[in-house]
Amino acid sequence: MPELPEVEVTRIGLADRLRGARVRAVHVGASLRWPLGVAVRSLHDMEIGDLVRRGKYIWMPLAAGRRSGGLLWHLGMSGSLRLHEHAPPPRGRHDHFELVSSAGTLRLTDPRRFGAVLWSDALDADPARKLLAGLGAEPFDPRFTARALHAGCKQRRASIKAVLLAGDIVVGAGNIYACEALYRAGIDPRTRCQRLSLARCERLLDALREVLSRALAQGGSTLRDFRDVHGGAGGFQASACVYGREGQPCVHCGTPVRRVLQAQRSTFFCPRCQTR
């Protein structure tokens, strides 16, 4: 599913192209995860501001005269956004939301329909406030330190892999990126959070930032459905050290990579390089 790198790649690809554009029309297809929450006609002629990302959400500010608010976008498990600057192709069966603007047609394609587009009067007003309230720190925020990660882990009894996926301490570590960060930090994904020392949390935070930076540089990961705003696939998955490599030799020590299930999610790790 699209995680932080894929969402940030999407935001970057749209931000400059949509800034200052005006909404001309909105088309809503099959129901998504939540209703839009506003009449589509009320969005017409609103101007698009600077897009920002929070976790896996993209906030699109909109304003017209004294009225302001915005659309909160989520790509769900299989969604992607594409901006057609010229005449778009006919809508397909998986194209469920379309925003026509003076800069082009922004189309949400989502085969599994777990994505969402919903109106909120502000980021700090419901429903945006409620949806964002439980998110952890942004991984690149300099205010988020290894000590903060360590303090959060000390309060948790679950495995470090499960806690990374939960996203309530730090956001951005989806399944592929959690596996890769834990590998680079030398931490067994089954390790209980409470057992992690400050030094291991320092290595983990450095590894997570390194992995996410590489993923951003490579356009994210495309395991099945994700495409960037130009229709291109991400390339990070091709350089993964452990994810998807069950039975293949570890790139460092040659030990076969193992796969285990944690909360119905596949976890890949090297049993020699990663310790509890």
Secondary structure, DSSP 8 states (H G I E B T S, - for coil): ---HHHHHHHHHHHHHHHTT-BEEEEEE-S--SS---S-GGGGTT-EE---EEETTEEEEEEEETTEEEEEEEE-TTT-EEEEESS------TTEEEEEEETTEEEEEE-TT---EEEEES-TTSTTHHHHHTT--B-TT-TT--HHHHHHHHHT--SBHHHHHHH-SSBS---HHHHHHHHHHHTB-TT-BGGG--HHHHHHHHHHHHHHHHHHHHTT---SSS---TTS----GGGG-SSTT-TTSB-TTT--B-EEEEETTEEEEE-TTT-B-
